């Protein structure tokens, strides 16, 4: 497995161990991790700290060229908010662990020229299936459903 997807999965597991939603993300540039993060909506009482947003926050301010040359790895298909941030910062490549449990806004990303690769990684799928089964109310809150 790619070291960056492994790091994103580790972030997802960290979030789960903290009582949060197990979604992790990593931003890689020139073979190094710029930022890593995990969904912290529960931990921070935040409406915006999804895994991808948290990784962007933790990467700090970067020149536009750095974002253009970066790849974002995420364990789950990015929601519309996270997809918007990916487009806003010009990230051109996204590697998705899985979209079997949740289909995010991949069509929007592709329509804006972002290369999206979906791995259907079994570890990512199992992590989310177990979480959704055990925490349906929290999951529905995270994706904006009743």
C-alpha positions in Angstrom: 0.0 0.0 0.0 1.1 3.5 -0.8 2.8 5.2 2.3 0.5 8.2 2.0 -2.7 6.2 2.0 -1.3 4.3 4.9 -0.8 7.6 6.7 -4.4 8.7 5.9 -5.7 5.4 7.3 -3.7 5.9 10.4 -5.2 9.3 10.8 -8.7 7.8 10.4 -8.0 5.3 13.2 -6.6 8.1 15.4 -9.9 10.0 14.9 -11.9 6.9 15.9 -9.7 6.3 19.0 -10.5 9.9 20.0 -14.3 9.2 19.8 -14.6 10.8 16.4 -15.5 9.8 12.9 -12.9 7.6 11.2 -11.9 9.6 8.1 -8.3 10.6 7.5 -6.5 12.6 5.0 -2.9 13.5 3.9 -1.6 16.1 1.5 1.7 15.1 -0.1 4.1 17.2 -2.1 7.3 16.0 -3.7 7.3 12.8 -1.7 6.7 14.4 1.7 3.6 14.9 3.8 2.7 18.6 4.0 -0.3 18.1 6.2 -2.2 15.3 7.8 -5.5 15.3 9.6 -8.7 13.5 10.5 -12.3 14.3 11.0 -12.6 16.3 14.2 -16.2 17.4 14.2 -16.9 15.6 17.4 -13.6 16.3 19.2 -13.6 20.1 18.4 -17.4 20.6 18.2 -16.6 21.8 14.7 -18.8 21.9 11.6 -15.9 22.2 9.2 -13.1 19.9 10.5 -13.6 17.0 8.1 -10.5 15.0 7.4 -9.5 16.9 4.2 -10.2 20.3 5.8 -8.2 19.3 8.9 -5.2 18.2 6.7 -5.4 21.5 4.8 -5.4 23.4 8.1 -2.4 21.4 9.3 -0.5 22.0 6.1 -0.5 25.7 6.8 -0.3 28.5 4.2 1.4 27.3 1.0 2.1 29.0 -2.3 -0.4 28.2 -5.1 2.2 26.2 -7.0 2.7 23.8 -4.0 -1.1 23.0 -4.0 -1.0 22.5 -7.8 1.8 20.0 -7.4 0.3 18.2 -4.4 -1.8 15.1 -4.1 -4.6 14.8 -1.5 -5.2 11.3 -0.1 -8.4 10.6 1.8 -9.9 7.5 3.2 -13.4 8.4 2.1 -14.9 10.2 -1.0 -14.8 13.9 -0.3 -18.1 15.7 0.5 -19.1 18.9 -1.4 -17.4 21.1 1.2 -14.1 19.3 1.0 -14.3 19.0 -2.8 -14.8 22.8 -3.0 -11.7 23.4 -0.9 -9.7 21.0 -3.2 -10.9 22.9 -6.3 -10.3 26.3 -4.6 -6.7 25.5 -3.8 -6.0 23.9 -7.2 -5.1 20.4 -6.0 -5.1 18.4 -9.2 -4.9 14.8 -7.9 -7.0 13.1 -5.3 -6.6 9.5 -4.2 -9.8 8.1 -2.5 -9.6 5.1 -0.2 -13.2 4.2 -0.9 -16.6 5.4 -2.1 -18.7 2.3 -1.4 -20.0 3.6 1.9 -20.4 7.2 0.8 -20.2 8.8 -2.6 -19.0 12.4 -2.3 -18.7 15.0 -4.9 -16.3 13.2 -7.2 -18.2 14.3 -10.3 -17.6 18.0 -9.4 -13.9 17.3 -8.9 -13.6 15.6 -12.2 -15.6 18.4 -14.0 -13.0 20.9 -12.7 -10.0 18.9 -14.0 -9.1 17.0 -10.9 -7.8 13.5 -11.4 -9.7 11.2 -9.0 -8.6 7.7 -8.3 -10.7 5.4 -6.2 -8.9 2.4 -4.6 -11.9 0.6 -2.9 -9.5 -0.3 -0.2 -11.0 -3.0 2.0 -9.5 -1.6 5.2 -11.2 1.8 4.5 -14.5 0.2 3.6 -14.5 -1.9 6.8 -13.6 1.0 9.0 -16.6 3.0 7.7 -19.0 0.1 7.6 -18.4 -0.7 11.3 -18.6 3.0 12.3 -21.8 3.6 10.4 -23.4 0.4 11.9 -22.4 1.3 15.4 -23.0 5.1 15.2 -25.8 5.8 12.7 -27.0 9.0 14.3 -23.5 10.5 14.4 -22.8 9.4 10.8 -26.1 10.9 9.6 -25.2 14.2 11.3 -21.8 14.2 9.6 -23.3 13.8 6.1 -26.2 16.1 6.8 -29.0 13.6 6.9 -31.8 13.2 9.4 
